[in-house]
Amino acid sequence: MKYCMVILLLLVTVTRSHGQFNADKLSQENVNRRDDNSRPLDVKQNGVKLKVSIRVANPENIDSLRLYATFENVGNIDTFLNLGMMIGNGKTLLPEAVRLVLTDVNGQVRELHFFDRKHAGVGGRIDDYAVPIRAGSAYTLRLSLQDYYCPKSREFVLNLKPERYSVRVKFAGKGPQYLNVDTAGLKFMPFWTGKLESNVAKFQVGKPG
């Protein structure tokens, strides 16, 4: 990993509409610079370079809002991402490492954590949601704000008022957290363990005015 140069592009697309993970904070100057047209910031960690970007499409319909997060390895070195956990021997995937930051028109910031209400309790085996990404390949997640909540404000269901919002993605790479006897070899895999956040995308819920 020391001499690897891997670029991962995380492209998040919000389609049709609805509605704080503290990774290392970027400078306020950089945060203020990000907007719909800004380019995402590159983050290099142990020679591995990762990028995250976000864009919004068709955000008028609250109930059908979807986010499509695509991790793309555009470098020439294979790598792994840990997106969270798997339960039921891989039958259910929970991308807990992919978090969202939502800001309303008044500047209120909500840091949103992933939470699958169908699987609120975990009983039994847990595995890492480990995704190998071959050089030149991509992996896409389909997400919904219905699967996110704000622990700080205790909003377990997001009810977004008709107004303008901005959203960005935060991701913190990590190594395996749930090693089992038959998955002990994961600790030797080249997981990306840096932190990053995307540019800011803006969208309107409901009709303006």
Contacts in CASP RR format, 6 or more apart in sequence:
PFRMAT RR
TARGET T0000
AUTHOR 0000-0000-0000
METHOD contacts of the structure
MODEL  1
MKYCMVILLLLVTVTRSHGQFNADKLSQENVNRRDDNSRPLDVKQNGVKL
KVSIRVANPENIDSLRLYATFENVGNIDTFLNLGMMIGNGKTLLPEAVRL
VLTDVNGQVRELHFFDRKHAGVGGRIDDYAVPIRAGSAYTLRLSLQDYYC
PKSREFVLNLKPERYSVRVKFAGKGPQYLNVDTAGLKFMPFWTGKLESNV
AKFQVGKPG
1 46 0 8 1.000
1 47 0 8 1.000
1 48 0 8 1.000
1 190 0 8 1.000
2 46 0 8 1.000
2 47 0 8 1.000
3 47 0 8 1.000
4 46 0 8 1.000
4 47 0 8 1.000
4 48 0 8 1.000
4 77 0 8 1.000
4 79 0 8 1.000
4 190 0 8 1.000
5 47 0 8 1.000
5 48 0 8 1.000
5 49 0 8 1.000
5 75 0 8 1.000
5 76 0 8 1.000
5 77 0 8 1.000
6 47 0 8 1.000
6 48 0 8 1.000
6 49 0 8 1.000
6 50 0 8 1.000
6 73 0 8 1.000
6 75 0 8 1.000
6 76 0 8 1.000
6 77 0 8 1.000
6 78 0 8 1.000
6 79 0 8 1.000
6 135 0 8 1.000
6 192 0 8 1.000
7 42 0 8 1.000
7 49 0 8 1.000
7 50 0 8 1.000
7 51 0 8 1.000
7 73 0 8 1.000
7 74 0 8 1.000
7 75 0 8 1.000
8 49 0 8 1.000
8 50 0 8 1.000
8 51 0 8 1.000
8 71 0 8 1.000
8 72 0 8 1.000
8 73 0 8 1.000
8 74 0 8 1.000
8 79 0 8 1.000
8 81 0 8 1.000
8 133 0 8 1.000
8 192 0 8 1.000
9 51 0 8 1.000
9 52 0 8 1.000
9 53 0 8 1.000
9 70 0 8 1.000
9 71 0 8 1.000
9 72 0 8 1.000
9 74 0 8 1.000
10 50 0 8 1.000
10 51 0 8 1.000
10 52 0 8 1.000
10 53 0 8 1.000
10 69 0 8 1.000
10 70 0 8 1.000
10 71 0 8 1.000
10 72 0 8 1.000
10 169 0 8 1.000
10 171 0 8 1.000
10 196 0 8 1.000
10 198 0 8 1.000
11 53 0 8 1.000
11 54 0 8 1.000
11 55 0 8 1.000
11 68 0 8 1.000
11 69 0 8 1.000
11 70 0 8 1.000
11 72 0 8 1.000
12 52 0 8 1.000
12 53 0 8 1.000
12 54 0 8 1.000
12 55 0 8 1.000
12 67 0 8 1.000
12 68 0 8 1.000
12 69 0 8 1.000
12 70 0 8 1.000
12 143 0 8 1.000
12 169 0 8 1.000
12 198 0 8 1.000
12 201 0 8 1.000
13 54 0 8 1.000
13 55 0 8 1.000
13 56 0 8 1.000
13 57 0 8 1.000
13 66 0 8 1.000
13 67 0 8 1.000
13 68 0 8 1.000
13 70 0 8 1.000
14 54 0 8 1.000
14 55 0 8 1.000
14 56 0 8 1.000
14 57 0 8 1.000
14 59 0 8 1.000
14 65 0 8 1.000
14 66 0 8 1.000
14 67 0 8 1.000
14 167 0 8 1.000
14 201 0 8 1.000
14 203 0 8 1.000
15 57 0 8 1.000
15 58 0 8 1.000
15 59 0 8 1.000
15 64 0 8 1.000
15 65 0 8 1.000
15 66 0 8 1.000
15 67 0 8 1.000
15 68 0 8 1.000
16 57 0 8 1.000
16 58 0 8 1.000
16 59 0 8 1.000
16 60 0 8 1.000
16 61 0 8 1.000
16 64 0 8 1.000
16 65 0 8 1.000
16 66 0 8 1.000
17 58 0 8 1.000
17 59 0 8 1.000
17 60 0 8 1.000
17 61 0 8 1.000
17 62 0 8 1.000
17 64 0 8 1.000
17 65 0 8 1.000
17 203 0 8 1.000
17 204 0 8 1.000
17 205 0 8 1.000
17 206 0 8 1.000
18 61 0 8 1.000
18 62 0 8 1.000
18 63 0 8 1.000
18 64 0 8 1.000
18 65 0 8 1.000
18 144 0 8 1.000
18 145 0 8 1.000
18 146 0 8 1.000
18 158 0 8 1.000
18 160 0 8 1.000
18 205 0 8 1.000
19 62 0 8 1.000
19 65 0 8 1.000
19 102 0 8 1.000
19 145 0 8 1.000
19 158 0 8 1.000
19 159 0 8 1.000
19 160 0 8 1.000
19 165 0 8 1.000
19 205 0 8 1.000
20 99 0 8 1.000
20 101 0 8 1.000
20 109 0 8 1.000
20 110 0 8 1.000
20 111 0 8 1.000
20 152 0 8 1.000
21 99 0 8 1.000
21 101 0 8 1.000
21 111 0 8 1.000
21 113 0 8 1.000
21 170 0 8 1.000
21 172 0 8 1.000
22 111 0 8 1.000
23 170 0 8 1.000
23 171 0 8 1.000
23 172 0 8 1.000
23 195 0 8 1.000
23 196 0 8 1.000
23 197 0 8 1.000
24 195 0 8 1.000
26 41 0 8 1.000
26 197 0 8 1.000
30 41 0 8 1.000
34 41 0 8 1.000
34 168 0 8 1.000
34 198 0 8 1.000
34 199 0 8 1.000
34 200 0 8 1.000
35 199 0 8 1.000
35 200 0 8 1.000
35 202 0 8 1.000
36 55 0 8 1.000
36 56 0 8 1.000
36 199 0 8 1.000
36 200 0 8 1.000
36 201 0 8 1.000
36 202 0 8 1.000
38 199 0 8 1.000
38 200 0 8 1.000
39 53 0 8 1.000
39 199 0 8 1.000
40 51 0 8 1.000
40 52 0 8 1.000
40 53 0 8 1.000
40 54 0 8 1.000
40 198 0 8 1.000
40 199 0 8 1.000
41 51 0 8 1.000
41 196 0 8 1.000
41 197 0 8 1.000
41 199 0 8 1.000
42 49 0 8 1.000
42 50 0 8 1.000
42 51 0 8 1.000
43 49 0 8 1.000
43 50 0 8 1.000
43 51 0 8 1.000
43 194 0 8 1.000
43 195 0 8 1.000
43 196 0 8 1.000
44 50 0 8 1.000
45 192 0 8 1.000
45 193 0 8 1.000
45 194 0 8 1.000
45 195 0 8 1.000
46 193 0 8 1.000
48 77 0 8 1.000
48 79 0 8 1.000
48 192 0 8 1.000
48 194 0 8 1.000
50 192 0 8 1.000
50 194 0 8 1.000
50 196 0 8 1.000
51 196 0 8 1.000
52 169 0 8 1.000
52 171 0 8 1.000
52 196 0 8 1.000
52 197 0 8 1.000
52 198 0 8 1.000
53 198 0 8 1.000
53 199 0 8 1.000
54 167 0 8 1.000
54 168 0 8 1.000
54 169 0 8 1.000
54 198 0 8 1.000
54 199 0 8 1.000
54 200 0 8 1.000
54 201 0 8 1.000
55 201 0 8 1.000
56 167 0 8 1.000
56 201 0 8 1.000
56 202 0 8 1.000
56 203 0 8 1.000
59 65 0 8 1.000
59 203 0 8 1.000
59 204 0 8 1.000
59 205 0 8 1.000
60 204 0 8 1.000
60 206 0 8 1.000
62 160 0 8 1.000
62 205 0 8 1.000
62 206 0 8 1.000
65 144 0 8 1.000
65 145 0 8 1.000
66 142 0 8 1.000
66 143 0 8 1.000
66 144 0 8 1.000
67 100 0 8 1.000
67 141 0 8 1.000
67 142 0 8 1.000
67 143 0 8 1.000
67 144 0 8 1.000
67 145 0 8 1.000
68 140 0 8 1.000
68 141 0 8 1.000
68 142 0 8 1.000
68 143 0 8 1.000
69 95 0 8 1.000
69 98 0 8 1.000
69 140 0 8 1.000
69 141 0 8 1.000
69 143 0 8 1.000
69 169 0 8 1.000
70 138 0 8 1.000
70 139 0 8 1.000
70 140 0 8 1.000
70 141 0 8 1.000
71 81 0 8 1.000
71 131 0 8 1.000
71 133 0 8 1.000
71 138 0 8 1.000
71 139 0 8 1.000
71 140 0 8 1.000
71 141 0 8 1.000
72 133 0 8 1.000
72 136 0 8 1.000
72 137 0 8 1.000
72 138 0 8 1.000
72 139 0 8 1.000
73 79 0 8 1.000
73 133 0 8 1.000
73 134 0 8 1.000
73 135 0 8 1.000
73 136 0 8 1.000
73 137 0 8 1.000
73 138 0 8 1.000
74 136 0 8 1.000
75 135 0 8 1.000
75 136 0 8 1.000
76 135 0 8 1.000
77 135 0 8 1.000
78 132 0 8 1.000
78 133 0 8 1.000
78 134 0 8 1.000
78 135 0 8 1.000
78 190 0 8 1.000
79 132 0 8 1.000
79 133 0 8 1.000
79 190 0 8 1.000
79 191 0 8 1.000
79 192 0 8 1.000
80 130 0 8 1.000
80 131 0 8 1.000
80 132 0 8 1.000
80 133 0 8 1.000
80 189 0 8 1.000
80 190 0 8 1.000
80 191 0 8 1.000
80 192 0 8 1.000
81 130 0 8 1.000
81 131 0 8 1.000
81 133 0 8 1.000
81 139 0 8 1.000
81 173 0 8 1.000
81 191 0 8 1.000
81 192 0 8 1.000
82 97 0 8 1.000
82 128 0 8 1.000
82 129 0 8 1.000
82 130 0 8 1.000
82 131 0 8 1.000
82 173 0 8 1.000
82 174 0 8 1.000
82 175 0 8 1.000
82 176 0 8 1.000
82 177 0 8 1.000
82 191 0 8 1.000
83 93 0 8 1.000
83 95 0 8 1.000
83 96 0 8 1.000
83 97 0 8 1.000
83 98 0 8 1.000
83 129 0 8 1.000
83 130 0 8 1.000
83 131 0 8 1.000
83 141 0 8 1.000
84 94 0 8 1.000
84 95 0 8 1.000
84 96 0 8 1.000
84 97 0 8 1.000
84 128 0 8 1.000
84 129 0 8 1.000
84 177 0 8 1.000
85 94 0 8 1.000
85 96 0 8 1.000
85 126 0 8 1.000
85 127 0 8 1.000
85 128 0 8 1.000
85 129 0 8 1.000
85 177 0 8 1.000
85 178 0 8 1.000
86 92 0 8 1.000
86 93 0 8 1.000
86 94 0 8 1.000
86 126 0 8 1.000
86 127 0 8 1.000
86 128 0 8 1.000
86 129 0 8 1.000
87 94 0 8 1.000
87 119 0 8 1.000
87 122 0 8 1.000
87 123 0 8 1.000
87 124 0 8 1.000
87 125 0 8 1.000
87 126 0 8 1.000
87 127 0 8 1.000
88 124 0 8 1.000
88 125 0 8 1.000
89 125 0 8 1.000
89 127 0 8 1.000
90 127 0 8 1.000
92 116 0 8 1.000
92 119 0 8 1.000
93 129 0 8 1.000
94 114 0 8 1.000
94 116 0 8 1.000
94 119 0 8 1.000
94 129 0 8 1.000
95 114 0 8 1.000
95 129 0 8 1.000
95 141 0 8 1.000
95 143 0 8 1.000
96 113 0 8 1.000
96 114 0 8 1.000
96 129 0 8 1.000
97 129 0 8 1.000
97 171 0 8 1.000
97 172 0 8 1.000
97 173 0 8 1.000
97 174 0 8 1.000
98 114 0 8 1.000
98 141 0 8 1.000
98 143 0 8 1.000
98 169 0 8 1.000
98 171 0 8 1.000
99 111 0 8 1.000
99 112 0 8 1.000
99 113 0 8 1.000
99 114 0 8 1.000
99 169 0 8 1.000
99 170 0 8 1.000
99 171 0 8 1.000
100 111 0 8 1.000
100 112 0 8 1.000
100 145 0 8 1.000
100 148 0 8 1.000
100 167 0 8 1.000
100 168 0 8 1.000
100 169 0 8 1.000
100 170 0 8 1.000
101 109 0 8 1.000
101 110 0 8 1.000
101 111 0 8 1.000
101 112 0 8 1.000
101 167 0 8 1.000
101 168 0 8 1.000
101 169 0 8 1.000
101 170 0 8 1.000
101 197 0 8 1.000
102 109 0 8 1.000
102 110 0 8 1.000
102 112 0 8 1.000
102 158 0 8 1.000
102 165 0 8 1.000
102 166 0 8 1.000
102 167 0 8 1.000
103 109 0 8 1.000
103 110 0 8 1.000
103 165 0 8 1.000
103 166 0 8 1.000
103 167 0 8 1.000
103 200 0 8 1.000
104 110 0 8 1.000
104 160 0 8 1.000
104 161 0 8 1.000
104 163 0 8 1.000
104 164 0 8 1.000
104 165 0 8 1.000
105 163 0 8 1.000
105 164 0 8 1.000
105 165 0 8 1.000
110 150 0 8 1.000
110 152 0 8 1.000
110 153 0 8 1.000
110 155 0 8 1.000
110 158 0 8 1.000
111 150 0 8 1.000
111 151 0 8 1.000
111 152 0 8 1.000
111 170 0 8 1.000
112 145 0 8 1.000
112 148 0 8 1.000
112 149 0 8 1.000
112 150 0 8 1.000
112 158 0 8 1.000
113 148 0 8 1.000
113 149 0 8 1.000
113 150 0 8 1.000
113 151 0 8 1.000
114 143 0 8 1.000
114 147 0 8 1.000
114 148 0 8 1.000
115 147 0 8 1.000
115 148 0 8 1.000
115 149 0 8 1.000
115 156 0 8 1.000
116 147 0 8 1.000
117 147 0 8 1.000
125 180 0 8 1.000
126 178 0 8 1.000
127 178 0 8 1.000
127 180 0 8 1.000
127 183 0 8 1.000
128 175 0 8 1.000
128 176 0 8 1.000
128 177 0 8 1.000
128 178 0 8 1.000
128 179 0 8 1.000
128 183 0 8 1.000
128 186 0 8 1.000
130 176 0 8 1.000
130 186 0 8 1.000
130 189 0 8 1.000
130 191 0 8 1.000
131 139 0 8 1.000
132 189 0 8 1.000
133 139 0 8 1.000
145 158 0 8 1.000
145 160 0 8 1.000
146 157 0 8 1.000
146 158 0 8 1.000
148 158 0 8 1.000
149 155 0 8 1.000
149 156 0 8 1.000
149 157 0 8 1.000
149 158 0 8 1.000
150 158 0 8 1.000
160 205 0 8 1.000
161 205 0 8 1.000
162 205 0 8 1.000
162 206 0 8 1.000
162 207 0 8 1.000
163 204 0 8 1.000
163 205 0 8 1.000
164 202 0 8 1.000
164 203 0 8 1.000
164 204 0 8 1.000
164 205 0 8 1.000
164 208 0 8 1.000
165 202 0 8 1.000
165 203 0 8 1.000
165 204 0 8 1.000
165 205 0 8 1.000
166 200 0 8 1.000
166 201 0 8 1.000
166 202 0 8 1.000
166 203 0 8 1.000
167 200 0 8 1.000
167 201 0 8 1.000
167 203 0 8 1.000
168 197 0 8 1.000
168 198 0 8 1.000
168 199 0 8 1.000
168 200 0 8 1.000
168 201 0 8 1.000
169 197 0 8 1.000
169 198 0 8 1.000
170 195 0 8 1.000
170 196 0 8 1.000
170 197 0 8 1.000
170 198 0 8 1.000
171 195 0 8 1.000
171 196 0 8 1.000
171 197 0 8 1.000
172 194 0 8 1.000
172 195 0 8 1.000
173 191 0 8 1.000
173 192 0 8 1.000
173 193 0 8 1.000
173 194 0 8 1.000
173 195 0 8 1.000
174 191 0 8 1.000
174 193 0 8 1.000
175 186 0 8 1.000
175 187 0 8 1.000
175 191 0 8 1.000
175 193 0 8 1.000
176 183 0 8 1.000
176 186 0 8 1.000
176 187 0 8 1.000
176 189 0 8 1.000
176 191 0 8 1.000
179 185 0 8 1.000
179 186 0 8 1.000
179 187 0 8 1.000
END
